[in-house]
Amino acid sequence: MSRRCELTGKAVQVGHLVSHSNRKTKTRFLPNLCNVTLQSDALARRVRLRITAHALRSVEHRGGLDAFLVKAREVELSQTARLLKREIEKKLSETQAAAA
């Protein structure tokens, strides 16, 4: 299992820890990943994802998982999130067609 956010694509970064004497030691900066269960209103079911705490705040800010995925670019999303996005878009287009 890779250390990558399924929604934003944020992954491990590599850099230096720099001491007071300016010595540099290599280190890995890991993303703050959380296992969460989010509710999809369009699909009326729960989805388990491994996302960063930053992505979780972004999902809540945009108004839920459905709104976040509709706005997100497919390049950043994981394979499961891409499938979920397509399901949500399909469901939303069906409901809009039925309403019209």
C-alpha positions, -999 to 999 in steps of 0.1 A, spaced: 0 0 0 16 32 -11 17 63 11 -4 84 -13 -36 103 -7 -64 88 -28 -81 122 -34 -53 148 -37 -24 126 -48 -1 140 -21 28 115 -15 61 111 3 85 140 -1 123 137 3 145 165 17 171 174 42 170 181 79 195 209 84 212 213 117 225 244 134 259 237 120 244 234 85 249 196 83 223 180 60 208 146 66 184 130 42 149 124 55 114 114 42 84 137 50 54 114 52 18 127 45 -6 126 74 -28 97 61 -61 88 78 -84 59 71 -119 74 68 -153 64 58 -172 91 39 -208 92 29 -218 97 -7 -252 114 -10 -256 106 -47 -249 69 -43 -265 66 -9 -236 45 5 -204 48 25 -170 47 10 -137 38 27 -107 59 16 -72 66 28 -67 103 25 -47 131 42 -60 152 69 -57 182 45 -79 164 20 -105 156 47 -108 193 55 -111 201 18 -139 176 14 -158 191 43 -152 227 30 -165 218 -5 -197 203 9 -191 166 9 -175 138 -11 -197 142 -41 -190 179 -46 -153 173 -41 -151 145 -67 -171 164 -93 -147 193 -90 -115 172 -88 -92 165 -117 -89 128 -127 -51 130 -128 -48 135 -91 -73 108 -81 -65 71 -74 -81 44 -95 -108 37 -69 -116 74 -66 -118 77 -104 -144 49 -106 -163 65 -77 -163 99 -96 -177 83 -127 -204 66 -107 -214 98 -90 -214 118 -123 -235 91 -139 -260 91 -110 -262 129 -110 -268 131 -147 -296 105 -144 -313 125 -117 -310 157 -137 -325 140 -168 -354 126 -147 -361 161 -132 -362 177 -166 
